[in-house]
């Protein structure tokens, strides 16, 4: 048989809250890195980015351009 660790309800709640904070921190760090990369890409566009950026004024078609029949 294995010994199971049983936490008190208060400790368990604290652990859950800490895990939620850790997860939110990871999400925030990921978003901040993504924004930094986007800002860097905008300030230093490469040849592929310049071609895409010039075409951004055109109208984008939806994924499904055919209306659904009911």
BELSUL-V251968 format. One record per residue. N is the residue number from 0. OMEGA is omega in whole degrees, 0 to 359 (NA if undefined). NEAR is the number of other C-alpha atoms within 10 Angstrom. D_LAST is the distance of its C-alpha to the last C-alpha in whole Angstrom. Layout:
n | omega | near | d_last
N | OMEGA | NEAR | D_LAST
N | OMEGA | NEAR | D_LAST
This chain:
n | omega | near | d_last
0 | 180 | 3 | 61
1 | 176 | 4 | 59
2 | 178 | 5 | 60
3 | 178 | 6 | 57
4 | 177 | 6 | 57
5 | 180 | 8 | 56
6 | 174 | 10 | 56
7 | 182 | 9 | 56
8 | 180 | 9 | 53
9 | 179 | 9 | 55
10 | 180 | 11 | 55
11 | 178 | 12 | 52
12 | 178 | 12 | 50
13 | 179 | 12 | 52
14 | 179 | 13 | 51
15 | 179 | 12 | 47
16 | 178 | 12 | 48
17 | 178 | 12 | 49
18 | 177 | 12 | 47
19 | 179 | 12 | 44
20 | 179 | 12 | 46
21 | 180 | 12 | 47
22 | 179 | 12 | 43
23 | 178 | 12 | 43
24 | 178 | 12 | 45
25 | 179 | 12 | 44
26 | 181 | 12 | 41
27 | 179 | 12 | 43
28 | 179 | 12 | 45
29 | 180 | 12 | 42
30 | 179 | 12 | 40
31 | 178 | 12 | 44
32 | 180 | 12 | 44
33 | 179 | 12 | 41
34 | 178 | 12 | 42
35 | 179 | 12 | 45
36 | 179 | 12 | 44
37 | 178 | 13 | 41
38 | 179 | 12 | 44
39 | 179 | 11 | 47
40 | 180 | 12 | 44
41 | 182 | 13 | 44
42 | 179 | 9 | 47
43 | 182 | 11 | 48
44 | 176 | 15 | 45
45 | 180 | 10 | 46
46 | 179 | 9 | 45
47 | 180 | 8 | 42
48 | 181 | 12 | 41
49 | 180 | 12 | 42
50 | 180 | 11 | 40
51 | 182 | 11 | 37
52 | 180 | 12 | 38
53 | 182 | 9 | 39
54 | 186 | 9 | 35
55 | 179 | 9 | 34
56 | 181 | 8 | 33
57 | 181 | 7 | 31
58 | 179 | 7 | 27
59 | 177 | 7 | 25
60 | 176 | 7 | 22
61 | 182 | 7 | 19
62 | 177 | 6 | 19
63 | 183 | 7 | 15
64 | 179 | 7 | 16
65 | 180 | 7 | 12
66 | 180 | 6 | 10
67 | 177 | 6 | 7
68 | 179 | 4 | 4
69 | NA | 3 | 0
